[in-house]
Amino acid sequence: MINTQSHPRLTATLAAVAVGLVLAAWTAVSPGLVVWLKENVEPLVANTSLWRNSGTFFQSQWEKVYDWYGGNAYLLGTLGSTNVYGLTFVVLNSLYLYMDITGRPAALVKYKIQPDVNTPPVEPAILRKVALQLPITALVTFVAICLAWPILMWRGCDFGRELPSLWNVLVDFPALMLGEEAGFYFSHRILHHPYLYKRIHKKHHELTAPVSIAAPYAYPVESVFSGVLPPLLGPLVTGCHVSTIWLFGCYGLYITVTDHSGYDLPFNVRSPEFHDFHHSRFNSNFGVYGLLDGLLGTDSAYRQYKAAARHKTPNGITPPSNSIPNGKKRK
């Protein structure tokens, strides 16, 4: 961990440069890594029915989507992305929204991280206020994608009829994650500058115990600056296939919705404790995956609390807030 107290701007700049160098290096070695995986790993699974059938299935489904948009790269990127992400957001929110509205089922509601704040059923006024913001956010996001997509086309991202191999996707994903982590971390920290926080970002922090539908609850400038642009940094570097961009975007939506859900459900792939703590304390945990927070020490307050232990503990039947109660760790 770097000491950020003495020279915060210098350390942040060095971290940004380091991320850029890692992304450049990864992009340089990724073609060779894909070749190695195809030559050494693919032969181990190539003769299985699962490998053959899944490849054929996904390719045939992609061709239907591709033909639906007439193979037009711009339509795939704009209307296609909007449709995919919109549907994903609705599906991911459905269970959480039902729980927040009804307070049922009790078997899942008990996994609320902050059980004494915004206790289900959540006040209708809160949900109504957040819901009224969604059409504005959706429109702003669509316009931003329409303006940003020509840059990805200029970059040479793949919009072809043939899907990328599994190995291409696996090799692209770390770069996409690192690009998003850097873009979100630094844009998020900028929005926590007192001047910008008071005028822009405070809106998103109105809920100290967030609910899933409030994940995109923010002013339009923040939606673009911290919501749309960071996930596009990775594709801009890698030039990956549009289907990989969609897959990563859906993964990002899963993280966003889960992180704002307020529930640490036993079947969650990722614990939302890290970002939930940010909403309750404001001055810690600015990134998506915690990489830059750990490197730059902006998770130091978080690591003093038991929430950090819950984040790393595999989920079980007992609610994490019961097995590891809220509060600071004992020294």
C-alpha positions in Angstrom: 0.0 0.0 0.0 1.3 3.5 -0.9 1.2 6.3 1.7 -1.2 8.7 0.2 -1.2 11.2 3.1 2.1 12.9 2.2 1.7 13.3 -1.6 -1.9 12.3 -2.6 -1.8 13.8 -6.0 1.6 12.3 -6.8 0.6 8.8 -5.7 -2.7 9.0 -7.6 -0.8 10.0 -10.7 1.7 7.2 -10.3 -1.2 4.7 -9.9 -2.9 6.0 -13.0 0.4 5.7 -15.0 0.9 2.2 -13.6 -2.5 1.1 -14.7 -1.9 2.5 -18.2 1.4 0.6 -18.4 -0.2 -2.7 -17.3 -3.0 -2.3 -19.8 -0.5 -1.6 -22.6 1.6 -4.6 -21.6 -1.5 -6.9 -21.3 -2.7 -5.8 -24.8 0.8 -6.6 -26.2 1.0 -10.1 -24.8 -2.7 -11.0 -25.1 -2.5 -12.3 -28.7 0.3 -14.7 -27.8 -1.6 -15.8 -24.7 -4.7 -16.6 -26.8 -2.6 -18.7 -29.1 -1.1 -20.5 -26.2 -4.5 -21.3 -24.7 -5.8 -22.6 -28.1 -2.8 -24.8 -28.5 -2.5 -26.2 -25.0 -5.9 -26.0 -23.3 -8.4 -26.2 -26.1 -7.3 -29.8 -27.1 -8.3 -31.0 -23.6 -12.0 -30.0 -24.1 -12.3 -29.8 -27.9 -13.8 -33.4 -28.3 -16.4 -33.0 -25.6 -20.1 -32.6 -26.6 -20.4 -29.6 -24.2 -17.7 -27.7 -26.1 -19.1 -28.5 -29.5 -22.7 -27.9 -28.7 -22.3 -24.8 -26.7 -20.1 -23.2 -29.4 -22.7 -24.0 -32.1 -25.6 -22.7 -29.9 -24.0 -19.4 -29.0 -22.9 -18.8 -32.5 -26.4 -19.4 -33.9 -28.0 -17.2 -31.4 -25.5 -14.4 -32.1 -26.2 -14.6 -35.8 -29.9 -14.0 -35.1 -29.0 -10.9 -33.1 -26.5 -9.8 -35.7 -29.1 -10.1 -38.5 -31.8 -8.4 -36.4 -29.6 -5.2 -36.5 -28.6 -5.8 -40.1 -25.0 -6.3 -39.2 -24.7 -2.5 -38.7 -21.9 -1.8 -36.2 -23.5 1.5 -35.0 -26.9 0.0 -34.4 -25.4 -3.0 -32.6 -23.4 -0.7 -30.4 -26.2 1.8 -29.6 -29.6 0.2 -29.9 -28.2 -3.3 -29.2 -26.3 -2.2 -26.1 -29.3 -0.2 -24.8 -31.7 -3.1 -25.2 -29.3 -5.6 -23.6 -28.4 -3.4 -20.7 -32.0 -2.3 -20.1 -33.3 -5.9 -20.0 -30.4 -6.9 -17.7 -31.1 -4.1 -15.3 -34.8 -5.0 -15.1 -34.2 -8.7 -14.5 -31.5 -8.1 -11.9 -33.6 -5.6 -10.0 -36.8 -7.7 -10.0 -36.2 -9.8 -6.8 -34.6 -6.9 -4.8 -37.4 -4.5 -5.8 -40.0 -7.1 -4.7 -38.3 -7.5 -1.4 -38.0 -3.7 -0.9 -41.7 -3.2 -1.7 -43.3 -6.1 0.2 -40.7 -6.9 2.9 -41.0 -10.6 1.7 -39.8 -13.3 1.7 -38.6 -13.1 5.3 -36.1 -15.8 4.5 -34.2 -13.4 2.3 -35.0 -10.1 3.9 -33.1 -11.1 6.9 -29.9 -10.8 4.9 -30.2 -7.0 4.9 -26.8 -5.5 5.6 -28.1 -2.4 7.5 -31.3 -3.9 9.0 -32.2 -0.7 10.9 -32.0 1.7 7.9 -34.5 1.6 5.0 -36.0 -1.5 6.5 -38.3 -3.4 4.1 -40.9 -2.5 3.1 -39.1 0.6 2.1 -41.1 3.9 2.3 -42.9 4.3 -1.0 -41.8 8.0 -1.2 -38.2 6.8 -1.5 -38.8 4.3 -4.2 -41.0 6.8 -6.1 -38.3 9.5 -6.0 -35.7 7.1 -7.3 -38.0 5.6 -9.9 -38.8 9.0 -11.4 -35.1 9.5 -12.1 -34.8 6.3 -14.1 -36.2 7.6 -17.5 -33.9 10.5 -17.4 -30.9 8.3 -16.6 -31.9 5.9 -19.4 -32.1 8.7 -21.9 -28.8 10.3 -20.9 -27.1 6.9 -21.0 -28.5 6.2 -24.5 -27.3 9.6 -25.8 -23.9 9.1 -24.2 -23.5 5.7 -25.9 -24.5 7.1 -29.2 -21.8 9.7 -28.9 -19.1 7.4 -27.6 -19.7 4.4 -29.9 -18.1 6.0 -33.0 -14.8 6.2 -31.0 -14.9 2.4 -30.5 -15.6 1.9 -34.2 -12.7 4.2 -35.0 -10.6 2.1 -32.5 -11.4 -1.0 -34.6 -13.5 -3.0 -32.2 -14.8 -6.2 -33.7 -18.4 -6.0 -34.9 -18.2 -9.2 -37.0 -20.7 -12.0 -37.5 -18.4 -14.6 -35.9 -18.1 -14.7 -32.2 -14.7 -14.5 -30.5 -13.3 -17.6 -29.0 -13.7 -18.3 -25.3 -10.0 -17.7 -25.0 -10.3 -14.2 -26.5 -13.0 -13.4 -24.0 -11.0 -14.8 -21.0 -7.9 -12.8 -22.0 -9.9 -9.6 -22.7 -11.8 -9.6 -19.3 -8.9 -8.7 -17.0 -8.1 -5.7 -19.2 -11.8 -4.7 -19.2 -11.9 -5.0 -15.4 -8.7 -3.0 -14.9 -9.9 -0.3 -17.2 -13.2 0.0 -15.4 -11.6 0.0 -12.0 -9.3 2.8 -13.0 -12.0 4.9 -14.7 -14.5 4.5 -11.9 -12.0 4.9 -9.1 -10.6 8.2 -10.3 -13.8 9.7 -11.5 -15.5 8.7 -8.2 -12.7 10.3 -6.1 -13.0 13.5 -8.2 -16.7 13.5 -7.5 -15.9 13.4 -3.8 -14.1 16.7 -3.9 -16.1 19.0 -1.6 -17.1 21.3 -4.4 -18.3 18.6 -6.7 -19.7 16.4 -4.0 -22.0 19.2 -2.7 -23.2 20.1 -6.2 -23.3 16.7 -8.0 -22.5 13.5 -6.1 -24.4 14.2 -2.9 -27.6 13.2 -4.8 -26.4 9.6 -5.2 -25.5 9.5 -1.5 -29.0 10.6 -0.3 -29.5 6.9 0.7 -26.9 5.8 3.3 -28.4 2.3 3.1 -28.9 1.9 -0.7 -31.6 0.0 -2.6 -30.9 -1.7 -5.9 -33.2 0.5 -8.0 -31.2 3.5 -6.8 -28.0 2.2 -8.4 -28.3 4.8 -11.3 -29.8 7.5 -9.1 -27.6 10.5 -9.9 -27.4 13.7 -11.9 -26.9 13.2 -15.7 -23.3 14.4 -15.6 -22.4 11.8 -13.0 -24.2 9.1 -15.0 -22.0 9.8 -18.0 -18.7 10.6 -16.1 -18.8 7.6 -13.7 -21.4 5.3 -15.2 -21.0 5.2 -19.0 -17.4 6.0 -19.7 -15.4 3.8 -17.3 -16.6 0.5 -18.7 -15.7 1.7 -22.2 -12.0 2.2 -21.3 -11.2 -1.5 -21.5 -12.7 -2.0 -25.0 -11.0 1.1 -26.2 -7.7 -0.5 -25.2 -8.3 -4.1 -26.3 -10.5 -3.5 -29.4 -12.6 -6.5 -28.3 -15.7 -7.9 -30.0 -19.0 -6.2 -29.3 -20.4 -9.4 -27.7 -17.6 -9.2 -25.2 -18.5 -5.6 -24.5 -22.1 -6.7 -23.9 -21.0 -9.6 -21.7 -18.8 -7.3 -19.6 -21.5 -4.6 -19.4 -24.0 -7.2 -18.0 -21.4 -8.3 -15.5 -20.9 -4.7 -14.5 -24.6 -4.2 -14.1 -24.7 -7.3 -11.9 -22.0 -5.7 -9.7 -23.7 -2.3 -9.6 -27.2 -3.7 -8.7 -25.8 -6.1 -6.2 -23.6 -3.5 -4.6 -26.5 -1.2 -4.1 -29.1 -3.8 -3.2 -28.5 -3.6 0.5 -28.6 -7.4 0.8 -25.8 -9.9 1.2 -27.7 -12.9 0.0 -26.3 -16.4 0.4 -26.2 -17.0 -3.4 -24.4 -13.8 -4.3 -21.3 -14.4 -6.3 -19.9 -11.1 -5.0 -20.5 -9.6 -1.5 -21.9 -6.0 -1.6 -20.3 -5.1 1.7 -17.5 -3.1 0.1 -19.7 -0.6 -1.6 -22.4 -0.6 1.0 -19.8 0.6 3.5 -19.0 3.5 1.1 -22.6 4.6 1.2 -22.7 4.4 5.0 -19.4 6.2 5.6 -18.7 8.2 2.3 -14.9 8.6 2.7 -13.8 5.0 1.9 -13.9 2.4 -0.9 -14.1 4.4 -4.2 -13.4 1.7 -6.7 -15.3 -1.3 -8.1 -13.0 -4.2 -7.2 -11.0 -2.7 -4.4 -7.7 -2.9 -6.2 -6.8 0.8 -6.3 -8.4 1.4 -2.8 -6.0 -1.2 -1.4 -3.0 0.2 -3.4 -3.7 3.9 -2.5 -4.9 3.2 1.1 -8.4 4.6 0.6 -9.9 1.5 2.2 -8.1 2.0 5.5 -11.3 3.1 7.4 -13.1 0.2 5.9 -10.5 -2.3 7.1 -11.1 -1.2 10.7 -14.7 -2.4 10.6 -16.1 -5.9 10.7 -17.7 -5.3 7.3 -14.3 -6.0 5.7 -14.3 -9.4 7.4 -17.9 -10.1 6.1 -16.8 -9.1 2.6 -14.2 -11.8 2.6 -16.2 -14.5 4.4 -18.0 -17.1 2.2 -21.7 -16.8 2.4 -23.6 -19.3 4.5 -27.2 -19.7 5.8 -26.6 -17.4 8.7 -26.9 -13.7 7.7 -23.4 -12.2 7.7 -24.6 -9.3 9.9 -25.5 -11.8 12.5 -22.4 -14.0 12.4 -20.2 -10.9 12.2 -22.1 -8.0 13.8 -21.6 -4.4 12.7 -19.0 -2.3 14.4 -15.2 -1.8 14.6 -12.8 -4.6 15.0 -11.2 -5.2 18.3 -7.6 -4.1 18.5 
